[in-house]
Amino acid sequence: MNAPTIWETRRHRVVTRKGGWRIGEGVRVGAYSLLDDMVGRHTFFELLFLEVTDRMPSPELARWIEACFLCLSFPDPRIWCNQIGALAGTMRCAPGAAVSAGTLASDSGMYGPGAARSACEFIDEVTREVRTGESIESIVARRTTRSGRLRAPGYSRPVASGDDRVGALCRFATELGIPDGEHLGVAWRLDAHLRTHGTDSLNMLGYVAAFVLDNGISTEESYRLFTLIVNAGIHACYSEAVDEPAGTFLPLRVDDVEYTGEPPRALARGDNT
């Protein structure tokens, strides 16, 4: 159906396949009743997965996704998105505004959930290349710049070397009985090669990208699922700052600001320019 036809059929109508609220009858989420089938029987992350993908995940997969949220719940106000929450708290903003602003700051193409798409696309492309018989060595060589920088989303970290969150998520996946799939197999091979030849290694973003693709979650679905993954840390930093006296998070004096503009000049009497 072309766009003009869709527009005409939807004039004055709200159309959805997700479900909705029928007054006096209840709330539907796909084939499920929210109050009768979901409450007390399924977790929030099962509901989130269902509402994003239109599929009910296994309890194990939902628990693993929840673990990802835990791994990014750093209550550290030095982290860029948490700092925005703390600044909003010290300015006495509402919590919704603070957490929303911090979450928006995490949606970057370089880091955070905003980089999920590029990490998924990268490991999916590399997996297809390995499937055709290309070696890890040649794959890395083609993606290394003349300056020696590797173009590989999901590998290395800007501040620390290594990523202990990968180990925690990997152990939990094993406890849940979720095996590594093809994408993770390639991700580990690439990780081993990079550790041998340099300082880059698989980070949480790269591990999650390979894991979700192995478990039938598309690139776009993973981006949507992890949109709010940093919110608990922002909540923590906002809550701490808002409970302190106003303006006491990272306060500045006038002489803390280094002015590099035009030097001051004396004005002649009557000179208003």
C-alpha positions in Angstrom: 0.0 0.0 0.0 1.5 3.4 -1.0 1.8 6.3 1.3 -1.2 8.4 0.0 -3.5 5.3 0.4 -2.3 4.7 3.9 -2.8 8.4 4.8 -6.4 8.2 3.5 -7.3 5.0 5.3 -5.9 6.4 8.6 -7.5 9.9 8.5 -9.2 10.6 11.8 -8.2 7.1 13.1 -5.5 5.8 15.5 -4.3 2.5 14.0 -2.1 0.1 16.1 -1.3 -3.6 16.0 0.4 -3.4 19.5 -2.8 -3.5 21.5 -4.3 -0.8 23.7 -6.9 0.0 26.4 -10.5 -0.9 25.9 -12.5 0.8 28.6 -14.3 -1.7 30.7 -12.6 -4.6 29.1 -8.9 -4.2 30.0 -5.6 -3.6 28.3 -4.2 -5.8 25.5 -0.5 -6.3 24.7 -0.6 -8.2 21.5 -2.3 -11.5 22.3 -1.9 -11.0 26.0 -4.1 -9.3 28.6 -1.8 -6.9 30.5 -3.6 -7.3 33.8 -4.7 -11.0 33.6 -1.8 -12.6 31.7 1.2 -10.4 32.5 0.9 -9.0 36.0 2.4 -11.4 38.5 3.3 -13.9 35.7 5.9 -12.1 33.6 8.7 -9.7 34.4 9.0 -6.1 33.2 11.8 -7.1 30.8 9.6 -9.8 29.2 6.9 -7.1 28.8 9.5 -4.6 27.3 10.7 -7.2 24.9 7.2 -8.1 23.9 6.2 -4.5 23.3 9.3 -3.7 21.3 9.4 -6.9 19.1 5.9 -8.3 19.3 7.4 -11.6 20.5 7.5 -13.0 24.0 11.1 -13.9 25.0 12.2 -16.9 27.0 12.5 -16.0 30.8 16.3 -16.7 30.4 16.7 -14.1 27.6 14.7 -11.5 29.5 16.9 -12.0 32.6 20.0 -11.6 30.4 18.7 -8.3 29.0 17.9 -7.2 32.6 21.5 -8.0 33.5 22.7 -5.7 30.7 20.8 -2.9 32.3 22.5 -3.7 35.6 25.9 -3.6 33.9 25.3 0.0 32.8 23.8 1.2 36.1 26.9 3.1 37.3 26.1 5.6 40.1 29.1 7.7 39.1 28.4 11.4 38.5 31.7 11.7 36.5 30.1 9.8 33.6 28.7 12.2 31.0 25.1 11.2 31.1 25.0 10.8 34.9 26.6 14.2 35.2 23.7 15.8 33.3 21.3 14.1 35.8 23.4 15.5 38.7 23.5 19.0 37.2 19.7 18.8 36.7 19.3 17.8 40.4 21.5 20.6 41.7 19.4 23.0 39.6 16.2 21.5 41.0 14.8 20.2 37.8 12.1 17.6 37.8 13.3 13.9 37.8 11.6 13.2 34.5 13.5 16.1 32.8 16.8 15.1 34.4 16.6 11.4 33.5 15.4 12.2 30.0 18.2 14.7 29.3 20.8 12.3 30.6 19.4 9.5 28.5 19.4 11.7 25.4 23.1 12.4 26.0 23.8 8.6 26.0 22.3 8.3 22.5 25.6 8.8 20.6 27.1 7.2 17.6 30.4 6.9 19.5 29.3 5.3 22.7 26.3 4.1 24.7 23.1 2.6 23.3 23.3 5.0 20.3 26.3 2.9 19.1 24.4 -0.4 19.2 23.4 -0.2 15.5 27.0 0.2 14.2 28.3 -2.6 16.5 25.6 -5.0 15.3 26.2 -4.1 11.7 30.0 -4.5 12.1 29.9 -8.0 13.7 27.2 -9.1 11.3 29.3 -8.1 8.4 32.4 -9.7 9.8 30.5 -12.9 10.4 29.3 -13.0 6.8 32.9 -12.5 5.6 34.2 -15.3 7.9 31.4 -17.5 6.5 32.8 -17.1 3.0 36.2 -18.2 4.1 38.0 -14.9 4.8 40.5 -14.9 7.6 40.4 -12.8 10.7 43.8 -11.4 9.8 42.7 -10.0 6.4 39.5 -8.7 7.9 41.4 -6.7 10.5 43.9 -5.5 7.9 41.2 -4.1 5.7 39.7 -2.2 8.6 43.0 -0.7 10.0 43.9 2.8 8.9 47.4 3.9 7.9 47.8 5.4 11.4 47.1 1.9 12.9 43.6 2.7 14.1 41.1 -0.2 13.8 37.6 0.7 12.6 35.7 -1.9 14.7 32.7 -0.7 16.7 32.4 -2.9 19.9 36.1 -3.2 20.4 38.3 -1.2 22.8 37.2 1.4 25.4 38.1 5.1 25.4 39.2 5.2 29.1 40.1 1.7 30.4 41.6 -1.3 28.7 39.5 -4.5 28.9 35.9 -4.7 30.0 35.0 -6.7 33.1 31.3 -6.4 32.2 31.8 -8.8 29.3 33.0 -11.5 31.8 30.0 -10.9 34.1 27.5 -11.2 31.2 29.2 -14.2 29.7 29.2 -16.1 33.1 25.5 -15.2 33.5 24.6 -16.4 30.0 26.3 -19.7 30.9 24.3 -20.0 34.1 21.1 -19.4 32.1 22.0 -22.1 29.6 22.3 -19.7 26.7 25.2 -20.9 24.4 27.4 -18.8 22.2 26.2 -18.6 18.6 27.9 -17.9 15.3 28.3 -14.2 15.8 29.8 -14.6 19.3 32.1 -17.2 18.0 33.5 -14.8 15.5 33.5 -12.0 18.1 35.7 -14.1 20.4 38.1 -15.0 17.5 38.5 -11.3 16.7 39.0 -10.5 20.3 41.8 -13.2 20.6 43.5 -11.8 17.5 43.4 -8.2 18.8 44.7 -9.1 22.2 47.6 -10.9 20.6 48.5 -8.1 18.2 47.6 -4.9 20.2 45.6 -3.4 23.0 42.1 -3.6 21.6 39.6 -6.2 22.9 35.9 -7.0 22.9 33.9 -4.5 25.0 30.4 -4.8 26.4 28.8 -3.2 23.3 30.5 -5.6 21.0 29.6 -8.6 23.1 25.9 -7.5 23.4 25.7 -6.9 19.6 26.9 -10.4 18.8 24.7 -12.0 21.6 21.5 -10.4 20.4 22.1 -11.3 16.8 22.7 -14.9 17.8 19.4 -14.8 19.7 17.2 -13.6 16.9 17.1 -9.9 17.9 17.6 -7.6 14.9 19.9 -4.5 14.8 17.0 -2.1 15.1 15.2 -4.1 17.8 18.4 -4.1 19.9 18.7 -0.3 19.5 15.1 0.1 20.8 15.5 -2.4 23.6 18.5 -0.7 25.1 17.4 2.9 24.7 17.0 3.5 28.4 19.9 1.2 29.6 21.7 4.0 31.5 18.6 5.4 33.3 19.3 3.8 36.8 22.7 5.5 37.0 21.2 8.9 36.0 18.5 8.4 38.7 21.1 7.7 41.3 23.1 10.8 40.5 20.1 13.0 40.2 18.7 11.8 43.5 22.0 12.5 45.3 22.4 16.0 43.9 18.8 17.0 44.5 19.0 16.0 48.1 22.1 18.2 48.6 21.9 22.0 48.9 21.1 23.7 45.6 24.0 24.6 43.3 26.6 22.5 45.2 27.4 20.0 42.4 30.5 21.2 40.6 30.1 24.9 41.7 32.3 27.5 40.0 33.7 30.8 41.2 34.0 33.7 38.7 37.8 33.4 38.7 37.5 29.7 37.8 36.5 30.8 34.3 39.4 31.5 32.0 38.5 34.3 29.8 40.3 34.4 26.4 38.3 37.1 24.6 39.2 40.8 24.0 41.0 42.5 26.9 39.3 45.1 28.9 39.5 48.7 27.6 38.9 52.0 29.3 36.0 54.1 28.0 36.2 57.8 27.5 33.7 59.9 29.4 30.5 59.9 27.4 31.6 57.0 25.2 28.7 54.6 25.2 30.0 52.3 22.4 
